[in-house]
Amino acid sequence: MSRQPPAPPFDMGNILRAQRKLLLGGGQHVSPQPHAEPPERSLWEHMKTILMFRWPWGLASLVIVFAMTLAFDSMTPLQYRARGQMLLVQNVTGASGMDQVFAWRLYFSNVALARLGTLPATGQKAHTHLNAWLEGAENRPEHLPEVDEAAAEKLQALTPSHILSLVSVTPDTENVAVEINGWHEDEAFIHYVVQAVLEGLIDTLVDHELAMVNTEGVEQIILSTQNGINDVEREISSIYSEGMEKGLMPKDISRTLDRIEELNRTIEETRLAIIEVEQRVNTYQAILTSPDRLTGKMPVPLTLVDELLRKELLLDDYRRKYTEENPKLKKLVREIEGLRQTIEQVKQDPDRFGLVGRQFDRGWQTENVELAVATESARKAAYLARLETLESQRKALEEKIAASDTDDNTIRLRILEKRREALRTLLEDLNRRVEQGRWVREGLLKKDPAFTKVEKVNAATGRAAPNSSLVYVLALLVGLFAGAAVMYFMENMDTTIHSVENAETIAAARVLGEIPFFSADPFIFPENPTTRTANVFSLLRNHLRYSDTNHPEKAFAVTSPRPGDGKSFVAVNLAISFAQEGNRTVLVDCDLRHPDKNVYQEALLVQAHQQHGLIHMLENPDILPENILSATEITELVVVGAGGVAHNPPRLLRSEAFANLLKMLQEQFDVVILDTPPVIAVVDAGVIAEQVRGVLVVARWGITRNHELKGAVERVRHVRGRVLGIALNQSPSAEPDYYYYMHSEADVPVAVQA
């Protein structure tokens, strides 16, 4: 193959301008510093990067916000404006147009009162009033007009549910309104319906004890209640005076009686517990005397009885510690009840539960039953002792009361105190009812503005809410803001290499090239040297060549933080690019742990592998370097294979034989590329980095994490190696025309190279 002419110069930044001058012989090239700080990115460039790679998140957020807004807008009832007021139109059946909609609105200052308008009782009571008015004029309010036969038939056809469908409760600016919606028909028909609903509301308020219509009768009850309270207080004062004369305060007597009542309750509970214990003792004694106990055909397995006994003992302990409302105690009570039900079922049908033969022989031990009897008997004795103590305490308190000679006064005092408390509660309730009754009758029927008002809302003049245009504009703004926030959040939460500035900041080194996605065959082929792949690696080759001209060594290594980042892919294409430019190039596979012969075979079109590889030469001094060089279809490119798997790669790579081989290759070739293992996984790459001009670190866009790239660069520099730069593999930001205008239309970025 003839030598390829030099690639045309690229006018891309100061580095490429310097390259052009050097190639044309015009001027001295000044190389950039290999470890110089990356250039500062502007805010616009940073925002552009976020938009370029995070736009799906922003679009998803915008769509979600817009969808939620549309759903909310579709569920919002339509509101129409009439006379400057907001009218919520609901359940209006029969209206053929917006001009026919109207409503009677009743304003309440209490939400609970207003919501009574939607109760089924309101519709039923309104229907009752309506029928009464139609039956006779004497029952009809004076302000209601006469109705003709047609209107009367329509009114009689109304059902309670139909009347109720015209009523809705809506919030107003300050109050809560009950709206009676309707449509323009006969005016008398509408008046009858409105008045019927008003009367139904009043009756509902009365039934719910929120108002009383007969205020005069209530006031008489209030007067008698107040007199009763005064009489009770006079009697209580008299009793207190008698108690003071005898030297015993009624308060002490009251406390003593309270204690006696408490003891009475405890005594009753103890007696019930004794009865339950006696029942259990009888059950266990029946088991002991049962003739079937030794045959294995007992009516109840002892395991259930033991479990019931254990839980009942635990229940006594819980009752001493907790109240009856405690969740633990309630759960234990339910478990005990379930065990008792199971035992009863077993007693009724033992064969159903398989209680025959030898299944429960071990459970029916005499000592277990006797232990249960002894335990229950001890519990019964404890309850009896407790009962005796409680009764003695009660007797002592009763004797104390008897010695005071105030039994009658004390009992009368307690009765009077409870009566006074009940009368005071009744008085408060009556006063509240009278006030509410006045509010209903004077405020609602007389339409007193101080309490409420009833007004007719005329036909609507236009739609007032919801304002869909405003809602959509706000949704768009909120969606854009939410999308921007989500994109910014995802950008900052992403811990992988996802931009050039990100890689340069993490590695403190320049990005020498961005390698995009390629087609299924992403390698450079000799028959088509102007493909997009060739142009991409030509740019990377030139950047790499002038990245550090202060060191004349021709050898450099290609590594990556982790396997699968594409280091071999980059090394192979770089070798092909250097060779097509006319440079004698050698590619050395230095991965002595996991050599990949297939990659070189496919990409470099190796004509025939040598029998020996790098390992054989390093371990056997008799093998000459010429015996490990494999020719390829590219004239200027040869390959040195790994030759197998080494037992101690670091020892071989530090050997004098490897140093001599590297020196010989640099003397015979223009470019020496060493394909090394991942630098974080093993130490091999670090050993090689000490002996070459520099290291090109390959990072995979969106896969390699920040700490992995940083760790790889730090390991190279820790052994005093030089990082020539970073190559970003599979970069989505690498546009085709960014590299060169000549590329094949067949190279569509659909596959991933690794």
C-alpha positions in Angstrom: 0.0 0.0 0.0 1.3 3.4 -0.9 1.8 6.1 1.7 -1.3 8.2 2.2 -1.0 12.0 1.9 -1.4 14.0 5.0 -4.9 14.8 6.1 -6.1 18.3 5.2 -5.7 20.9 8.0 -8.7 21.6 10.3 -9.5 25.2 11.2 -10.7 24.4 14.8 -9.2 26.6 17.4 -5.7 27.6 18.2 -4.4 24.1 18.3 -5.5 23.4 14.8 -4.2 26.7 13.6 -0.8 25.9 15.0 -1.0 22.5 13.3 -1.6 24.1 10.0 1.4 26.4 10.4 3.6 23.4 11.3 2.4 21.3 8.4 2.9 24.1 5.9 6.2 25.0 7.4 5.1 28.4 8.5 5.9 29.3 12.1 6.9 27.6 15.3 4.2 25.4 17.0 3.6 26.0 20.6 1.9 23.1 22.3 -0.6 23.5 25.1 0.3 22.4 28.6 -0.9 18.8 29.2 -2.2 19.5 32.6 -3.4 23.0 32.2 -6.8 23.9 33.7 -9.6 23.5 31.2 -11.1 26.8 29.8 -14.0 28.3 31.7 -17.4 27.6 30.2 -20.0 30.3 29.9 -23.4 30.1 31.5 -25.0 29.8 28.1 -22.7 26.9 27.2 -23.6 25.1 30.4 -27.4 25.7 29.8 -27.0 24.5 26.2 -25.4 21.3 27.5 -28.3 20.7 29.9 -30.9 21.3 27.2 -29.1 19.0 24.8 -28.9 16.0 27.1 -31.7 16.5 29.6 -34.5 17.7 27.4 -36.5 14.4 27.7 -36.9 15.0 31.5 -38.0 18.5 30.9 -40.5 17.5 28.2 -41.9 14.8 30.4 -42.4 17.3 33.3 -44.1 19.8 31.0 -46.4 17.1 29.6 -47.3 15.9 33.1 -48.1 19.4 34.3 -50.2 20.2 31.2 -52.1 16.9 31.5 -52.9 17.6 35.2 -54.1 21.1 34.2 -56.3 19.7 31.5 -57.8 17.2 33.9 -58.4 19.9 36.5 -59.9 22.2 33.9 -62.3 19.5 32.6 -63.5 18.7 36.1 -64.1 22.4 37.1 -67.8 23.4 36.8 -68.6 26.2 34.5 -69.4 29.5 36.1 -71.2 32.4 34.5 -71.3 36.0 35.4 -74.6 37.8 36.1 -74.9 41.3 37.4 -71.3 41.3 38.4 -71.8 38.2 40.6 -70.4 34.7 40.2 -73.1 32.1 39.6 -72.2 28.4 39.7 -74.6 26.5 37.4 -75.2 22.9 38.5 -77.9 20.3 37.8 -79.8 22.7 35.5 -81.9 20.5 33.3 -84.2 21.9 30.7 -82.3 25.1 30.0 -81.7 25.5 26.3 -79.3 28.4 26.5 -77.2 30.5 28.8 -79.8 33.3 28.7 -82.3 31.1 30.4 -80.2 30.3 33.5 -81.1 32.0 36.7 -81.0 31.2 40.4 -82.4 32.2 43.8 -79.6 32.5 46.2 -79.9 32.2 50.0 -77.0 33.4 52.0 -76.0 31.7 55.3 -73.2 32.5 57.6 -72.7 28.9 58.7 -71.6 26.1 56.5 -73.5 23.4 58.5 -76.8 25.3 58.0 -76.2 25.8 54.3 -75.4 22.2 53.7 -78.8 21.2 55.1 -80.2 22.4 51.9 -78.9 19.3 50.1 -80.3 16.8 52.5 -83.0 14.4 51.2 -85.3 15.6 54.1 -85.3 19.1 52.6 -86.7 17.9 49.3 -89.3 15.8 51.0 -90.5 18.6 53.2 -90.5 21.0 50.3 -92.7 18.5 48.4 -95.1 18.3 51.4 -95.5 22.1 51.5 -96.0 22.3 47.8 -98.8 19.8 47.8 -100.5 21.5 50.8 -100.5 24.8 49.0 -102.0 23.3 45.9 -104.8 21.6 47.9 -106.1 24.8 49.5 -105.5 28.5 49.4 -105.8 28.7 53.2 -102.5 26.9 53.5 -100.7 29.0 51.0 -98.5 32.0 52.0 -100.0 35.3 51.0 -97.3 36.5 48.7 -97.7 33.4 46.4 -99.8 34.1 43.3 -102.6 32.0 41.9 -101.6 29.3 39.5 -103.4 28.0 36.5 -104.2 24.4 35.8 -101.1 23.9 33.6 -98.7 25.2 36.2 -100.5 23.3 38.9 -100.0 20.0 37.0 -96.3 20.7 36.6 -96.0 21.5 40.3 -97.8 18.3 41.2 -95.5 16.3 38.9 -92.5 17.4 40.8 -90.9 14.8 43.0 -88.7 15.4 46.1 -85.6 14.3 44.2 -86.4 16.7 41.4 -86.9 19.5 43.8 -83.6 18.6 45.5 -81.8 18.5 42.2 -82.4 22.3 41.8 -80.6 23.0 45.1 -76.8 23.4 45.4 -74.5 24.7 48.1 -71.7 27.0 46.9 -69.1 29.1 48.7 -69.4 32.8 48.3 -67.0 35.6 49.0 -67.9 35.8 52.7 -70.7 33.4 53.3 -72.1 30.1 52.1 -75.0 30.2 49.7 -77.8 27.8 49.0 -78.7 28.3 45.3 -82.0 27.2 43.8 -81.3 26.9 40.1 -84.0 26.9 37.5 -85.0 28.0 34.1 -87.5 30.5 32.6 -91.0 29.0 32.5 -94.1 30.2 34.3 -93.1 32.8 36.9 -95.7 31.4 39.4 -94.1 28.0 39.0 -90.7 29.3 39.9 -92.1 31.2 42.9 -93.8 28.1 44.3 -90.6 26.0 43.9 -88.5 28.7 45.6 -90.9 29.1 48.5 -91.2 25.4 49.0 -87.5 25.0 49.2 -87.3 27.8 51.8 -90.0 26.1 53.9 -88.2 22.8 53.5 -85.0 24.3 54.7 -86.7 25.8 57.8 -88.3 22.4 58.7 -85.0 20.7 58.3 -83.3 23.1 60.6 -86.1 22.5 63.2 -85.8 18.7 62.9 -82.0 18.9 63.4 -82.5 20.9 66.6 -80.7 23.8 65.1 -83.8 26.1 65.4 -87.2 26.2 67.1 -90.2 27.9 65.7 -92.3 28.1 68.9 -90.2 30.6 70.7 -92.9 31.6 73.2 -93.3 28.0 74.5 -89.5 27.7 74.8 -89.3 30.9 76.8 -91.8 29.5 79.3 -89.6 26.4 79.6 -86.6 28.6 80.1 -88.3 30.5 82.9 -89.4 27.3 84.8 -85.9 25.9 84.3 -84.3 29.0 85.8 -86.7 28.8 88.8 -85.8 25.2 89.3 -82.1 26.0 89.3 -82.7 28.7 92.0 -84.6 26.3 94.2 -81.9 23.7 93.9 -79.2 26.2 94.8 -81.2 27.3 97.9 -81.5 23.7 99.0 -77.8 23.1 98.5 -76.9 26.1 100.5 -79.1 24.8 103.4 -77.3 21.4 103.3 -73.9 23.1 103.3 -75.0 25.1 106.4 -76.0 21.9 108.3 -72.8 20.2 107.4 -70.8 23.2 108.7 -72.6 23.0 112.1 -71.8 19.3 112.5 -68.1 19.7 111.7 -68.2 17.5 108.6 -67.8 19.1 105.2 -70.1 17.9 102.5 -67.2 17.7 100.2 -65.6 15.0 102.4 -68.8 13.1 102.4 -69.1 13.3 98.6 -65.5 12.0 98.2 -66.3 9.1 100.6 -69.4 8.2 98.6 -67.5 8.3 95.4 -64.9 5.9 96.8 -67.7 3.6 97.9 -69.2 3.6 94.4 -65.7 2.8 93.0 -65.3 -0.1 95.5 -68.8 -1.4 94.5 -67.7 -1.5 90.8 -64.4 -3.3 91.6 -66.2 -5.8 93.9 -68.7 -6.7 91.0 -65.8 -7.2 88.6 -64.0 -9.4 91.1 -67.0 -11.6 91.6 -67.4 -12.1 87.9 -63.7 -13.1 87.7 -64.3 -15.6 90.5 -67.2 -17.1 88.5 -65.0 -17.5 85.4 -62.2 -19.1 87.3 -64.7 -21.6 88.9 -65.9 -22.5 85.4 -62.4 -23.2 84.2 -61.6 -25.3 87.3 -64.7 -27.4 86.7 -63.6 -27.9 83.1 -60.2 -29.2 84.1 -61.6 -31.5 86.8 -64.0 -32.9 84.2 -61.0 -33.7 82.0 -59.3 -35.5 84.9 -62.3 -37.6 85.6 -63.1 -38.4 81.9 -62.8 -42.1 81.0 -61.5 -41.2 77.5 -58.4 -39.3 78.9 -56.1 -42.3 78.5 -57.4 -43.5 75.1 -56.4 -40.6 73.0 -60.1 -39.7 72.3 -60.4 -36.6 74.5 -63.1 -34.1 73.5 -60.5 -31.2 73.4 -56.7 -31.3 72.8 -54.9 -30.1 75.9 -52.7 -27.9 73.7 -55.6 -25.6 73.1 -56.5 -25.7 76.8 -53.0 -24.8 77.8 -52.9 -22.0 75.3 -56.2 -20.6 76.6 -54.9 -20.8 80.2 -51.7 -19.0 79.3 -53.5 -16.2 77.5 -56.0 -15.8 80.3 -53.2 -15.4 82.8 -51.6 -12.8 80.5 -55.0 -11.1 80.3 -55.1 -10.6 84.1 -51.6 -9.0 83.9 -52.7 -6.7 81.0 -55.8 -5.5 82.9 -53.6 -4.5 85.8 -51.3 -2.5 83.5 -53.6 -1.1 80.8 -57.1 0.2 80.3 -59.8 -1.6 78.4 -59.2 0.7 75.3 -55.5 -0.4 75.0 -54.9 -2.1 71.6 -52.8 -4.9 73.1 -55.5 -5.8 75.6 -58.2 -5.7 72.9 -56.1 -8.0 70.7 -55.6 -10.5 73.5 -59.3 -10.6 74.3 -60.0 -11.4 70.6 -57.5 -14.2 70.6 -59.0 -15.7 73.8 -62.4 -15.5 72.3 -61.2 -17.3 69.2 -59.6 -20.1 71.3 -62.8 -20.6 73.2 -64.8 -20.8 69.9 -62.3 -23.4 68.6 -62.6 -25.5 71.7 -66.4 -25.4 71.5 -66.2 -26.6 67.8 -63.8 -29.4 68.8 -66.2 -30.5 71.5 -69.1 -30.7 69.2 -67.4 -32.6 66.4 -64.0 -34.1 67.4 -63.8 -36.5 64.4 -63.9 -33.5 62.0 -60.7 -32.1 63.6 -59.0 -35.5 63.5 -58.9 -36.0 67.3 -58.7 -39.8 67.2 -56.0 -42.4 67.7 -52.6 -41.2 69.0 -52.5 -37.7 67.7 -52.9 -36.1 71.1 -51.7 -38.8 73.4 -48.7 -36.7 74.5 -51.0 -33.7 75.2 -53.2 -35.5 77.6 -50.8 -35.9 80.5 -52.3 -36.0 83.9 -49.7 -33.7 85.5 -50.5 -30.9 82.9 -54.2 -31.0 83.8 -53.4 -31.1 87.5 -51.1 -28.1 87.1 -53.9 -26.2 85.4 -56.3 -27.0 88.2 -53.8 -25.9 90.8 -53.1 -22.6 88.9 -56.8 -21.8 88.6 -57.4 -22.7 92.2 -54.6 -20.4 93.3 -56.1 -17.6 91.2 -59.5 -18.2 92.7 -58.0 -17.9 96.2 -56.3 -14.6 95.3 -59.6 -13.3 94.0 -61.4 -14.3 97.2 -58.8 -12.6 99.3 -59.0 -9.5 97.2 -62.8 -9.6 97.5 -62.6 -9.8 101.2 -60.3 -6.8 101.4 -62.5 -4.7 99.2 -65.6 -5.5 101.2 -63.9 -4.6 104.4 -62.8 -1.3 102.9 -66.4 -0.6 101.8 -67.7 -1.5 105.3 -65.3 0.9 107.0 -66.4 3.8 104.7 -70.0 3.0 105.3 -69.5 3.1 109.0 -67.7 6.4 108.7 -70.7 7.8 106.9 -73.1 6.4 109.4 -71.2 7.9 112.3 -71.5 11.4 110.8 -75.3 11.3 111.0 -75.5 13.0 107.6 -76.6 10.2 105.3 -79.9 11.9 104.3 -78.3 15.3 103.6 -75.5 13.8 101.6 -77.7 11.7 99.4 -80.0 14.7 98.9 -77.0 16.9 98.2 -75.7 14.6 95.5 -79.1 14.4 93.8 -79.5 18.2 93.9 -76.0 18.7 92.4 -76.7 16.4 89.5 -80.1 18.0 88.9 -78.6 21.5 89.0 -76.0 20.4 86.4 -78.7 18.9 84.1 -80.9 22.1 84.4 -78.0 24.3 83.5 -77.2 22.2 80.4 -80.9 22.3 79.4 -81.0 26.1 79.9 -78.0 26.7 77.6 -79.6 24.5 75.0 -82.9 26.3 75.2 -81.3 29.7 74.9 -79.4 28.5 71.8 -82.6 27.2 70.3 -84.5 30.4 70.9 -81.7 32.4 69.3 -81.6 30.2 66.3 -85.4 30.2 66.0 -85.5 33.9 65.9 -82.7 33.9 63.4 -84.6 31.6 61.1 -88.0 33.2 61.4 -87.0 36.8 61.4 -84.0 36.5 59.2 -85.0 34.0 56.6 -88.7 34.6 56.1 -88.6 38.4 56.6 -85.4 38.6 54.5 -83.7 40.8 57.1 -80.2 41.7 55.6 -78.8 41.6 59.1 -79.1 37.8 59.0 -79.5 36.6 55.4 -80.9 37.7 52.1 -82.6 36.1 49.2 -82.0 37.6 45.7 -82.7 36.6 42.2 -79.8 36.4 39.8 -80.7 37.4 36.3 -79.7 35.7 33.1 -76.0 35.2 32.7 -74.2 37.6 30.5 -71.0 35.6 29.8 -68.7 32.9 31.0 -66.7 33.9 34.1 -64.8 30.8 35.1 -62.8 28.8 34.5 -60.7 31.0 32.2 -59.1 28.3 30.0 -56.7 30.7 28.3 -55.3 31.9 31.5 -55.2 28.4 32.9 -53.2 27.1 29.9 -50.8 30.0 30.0 -50.1 29.4 33.7 -49.8 25.7 33.0 -47.2 26.4 30.3 -45.2 28.6 32.6 -45.4 26.2 35.5 -44.5 23.3 33.2 -41.5 25.1 31.8 -40.3 26.0 35.3 -40.9 22.5 36.5 -39.1 21.1 33.5 -36.1 23.4 34.0 -36.0 22.4 37.7 -36.1 18.7 36.8 -33.4 19.0 34.2 -31.2 21.0 36.5 -31.8 18.4 39.3 -31.0 15.5 36.9 -27.9 17.2 35.7 -26.6 17.6 39.2 -27.7 14.2 40.3 -25.9 12.5 37.4 -22.6 11.1 38.6 -21.4 9.9 35.2 -19.4 11.7 32.6 -22.0 13.6 30.6 -20.3 16.6 29.1 -16.9 17.9 27.9 -16.7 20.4 30.7 -17.6 17.7 33.2 -14.8 15.4 32.1 -12.2 18.3 32.0 -13.2 19.4 35.5 -13.0 15.9 36.9 -9.8 14.9 35.2 -8.0 18.3 35.2 -7.1 17.5 31.6 -8.3 18.5 28.2 -10.7 16.5 26.1 -8.8 15.7 22.9 -11.7 14.2 21.1 -15.4 13.2 21.2 -16.2 9.9 19.5 -19.8 9.5 18.5 -22.0 6.4 18.0 -21.1 4.5 14.8 -22.7 1.9 12.6 -22.4 -1.8 13.1 -18.8 -1.6 11.6 -17.2 1.3 13.4 -13.6 0.7 12.3 -11.6 2.5 9.6 -11.2 0.4 6.5 -8.4 0.9 3.9 -10.7 1.0 0.9 -12.6 4.0 2.3 -10.3 6.3 4.3 -12.8 9.3 4.2 -15.6 7.9 6.3 -16.9 9.6 9.3 -15.0 7.2 11.5 -11.7 8.2 9.7 -12.4 11.9 10.1 -13.2 11.5 13.8 -9.9 9.7 14.6 -7.9 12.0 12.3 -8.9 14.9 14.5 -8.1 12.9 17.7 -4.8 11.8 16.1 -3.8 15.4 15.4 -4.8 16.6 18.9 -2.9 13.7 20.4 0.2 14.4 18.3 0.5 18.0 19.5 -0.7 17.5 23.0 2.8 17.3 24.5 5.7 18.0 22.0 8.2 18.6 24.8 8.8 14.8 25.0 10.2 13.2 21.9 9.2 9.7 22.8 7.1 8.0 20.1 5.2 5.6 22.4 2.0 6.3 24.3 -0.5 4.1 26.1 -4.3 3.9 25.7 -6.2 2.9 28.9 -9.6 3.4 30.5 -11.0 3.4 34.1 -13.0 0.2 33.7 -13.6 -2.6 31.1 -16.0 -1.9 28.4 -15.2 1.8 28.0 -13.8 1.3 24.5 -10.0 1.6 25.0 -9.2 -1.2 22.5 -11.6 0.3 20.0 -9.9 3.7 20.3 -6.4 2.2 20.2 -7.1 0.2 17.0 -8.7 3.1 15.1 -5.9 5.5 16.2 -3.3 3.0 14.9 -5.1 2.7 11.6 -5.3 6.5 11.4 -1.6 7.0 12.1 -0.8 4.3 9.5 -3.0 5.8 6.8 -1.2 9.1 7.3 2.0 7.3 6.3 3.5 6.7 9.7 5.0 3.3 10.4 2.9 2.2 13.3 2.9 -0.7 15.7 0.0 -1.6 18.0 1.0 -3.7 21.0 -1.6 -5.6 23.0 -0.3 -5.2 26.6 -3.4 -6.8 28.2 -1.7 -10.0 29.5 -4.6 -10.9 31.6 -7.6 -10.9 29.2 -6.1 -10.6 25.6 -8.7 -10.1 22.9 -7.4 -11.4 19.6 -10.8 -11.2 17.9 -10.9 -7.4 18.0 -7.5 -7.1 16.2 -8.4 -9.8 13.7 -11.7 -8.0 12.8 -10.5 -4.4 12.7 -6.9 -4.7 11.5 -7.4 -7.5 9.0 -4.4 -9.3 10.4 -3.0 -11.5 7.6 -1.4 -14.1 9.8 -0.7 -14.1 13.5 2.8 -15.0 14.6 3.3 -18.1 16.6 4.8 -16.1 19.4 3.5 -13.1 21.2 4.6 -10.5 23.8 4.6 -13.0 26.6 6.9 -15.4 24.8 9.5 -12.8 24.0 9.5 -11.4 27.6 9.9 -14.9 29.1 12.3 -16.3 26.5 15.3 -14.2 25.5 16.0 -16.4 22.5 12.8 -15.2 20.6 13.7 -12.2 18.4 11.4 -9.1 18.1 10.8 -9.9 14.4 9.1 -13.2 15.5 6.3 -11.4 17.3 5.3 -8.8 14.7 2.1 -9.7 12.7 1.5 -7.9 9.4 -1.9 -6.4 8.5 -3.6 -5.4 5.2 -2.5 -1.9 6.0 1.1 -1.6 4.8 2.4 0.8 7.5 0.8 -1.1 10.4 1.9 -4.1 12.3 0.5 -5.7 15.5 2.1 -7.4 18.5 -0.3 -9.8 20.1 -0.3 -10.7 23.8 0.4 -14.3 23.1 -1.7 -15.6 26.0 -2.3 -15.1 29.7 0.7 -14.3 32.0 0.9 -15.4 35.6 2.6 -12.2 36.8 2.1 -9.4 34.2 3.6 -6.6 36.4 6.9 -8.5 36.7 7.1 -9.0 32.9 6.2 -5.3 32.2 8.9 -4.1 34.6 11.5 -6.4 33.1 14.5 -5.2 31.1 13.3 -7.3 28.2 10.1 -5.1 27.9 12.2 -1.9 28.2 14.5 -3.1 25.4 11.6 -4.1 23.3 9.9 -0.7 23.7 13.2 1.0 22.8 13.6 -1.1 19.7 10.1 -0.4 18.6 10.5 3.3 19.0 13.7 3.1 16.8 12.0 1.2 14.0 8.5 2.8 14.0 7.2 6.3 13.9 4.3 5.6 16.3 4.1 3.0 19.1 0.6 2.5 20.6 0.3 0.3 23.7 -3.2 -1.1 24.4 -3.2 -1.6 28.2 -5.6 -3.1 30.7 -8.0 -0.8 32.7 -6.0 1.3 35.0 -8.3 1.0 38.1 -8.7 -2.8 37.8 -5.0 -3.7 37.8 -1.6 -2.1 38.2 -0.4 -3.1 34.7 -1.4 0.3 33.1 0.5 2.2 35.8 3.7 0.2 35.2 3.5 1.0 31.5 2.7 4.7 32.1 6.1 5.1 33.7 7.9 4.1 30.5 6.0 5.9 27.7 5.5 9.5 26.6 2.0 9.7 28.0 -1.3 8.1 28.5 -4.6 8.7 26.6 -7.5 7.9 29.0 -10.8 6.7 27.3 -14.0 7.5 29.2 -17.4 6.3 28.1 -20.1 9.0 28.0 -23.0 8.3 30.4 -21.3 5.1 31.7 -18.0 6.0 33.3 -18.6 7.6 36.7 -16.9 10.8 37.9 -14.9 9.1 40.6 -13.8 6.4 38.2 -12.3 8.9 35.8 -10.8 10.9 38.6 -9.3 7.7 40.1 -7.8 6.6 36.7 -6.1 10.0 36.1 -4.8 10.1 39.7 -3.3 6.6 39.4 -1.5 7.6 36.2 -0.1 10.7 37.8 0.7 8.9 41.0 3.4 6.8 39.1 4.6 10.1 37.6 3.0 9.3 34.3 1.7 12.1 32.0 -2.0 12.3 31.0 -2.1 13.4 27.4 -5.8 14.0 27.5 -9.3 12.4 27.5 -11.2 10.7 24.7 -14.9 10.7 25.2 -16.3 7.5 23.6 -20.0 7.3 22.5 -20.5 11.0 22.9 -24.0 12.1 21.7 -22.8 15.7 21.3 -20.4 14.8 18.5 -22.2 16.1 15.4 -21.2 14.6 12.0 -20.2 18.0 10.4 -18.2 18.8 13.5 -15.4 16.7 12.1 -15.4 16.9 8.4 -17.8 17.5 5.6 -16.8 14.2 3.9 -18.6 11.2 5.4 -20.6 8.3 4.2 -24.4 8.6 4.3 -24.5 4.9 5.2 -22.8 5.6 8.6 -25.9 6.1 10.7 -25.3 6.2 14.5 -27.3 3.2 15.6 -24.8 0.8 17.3 -22.6 1.1 20.4 -18.9 0.5 20.2 -17.1 -0.8 23.2 
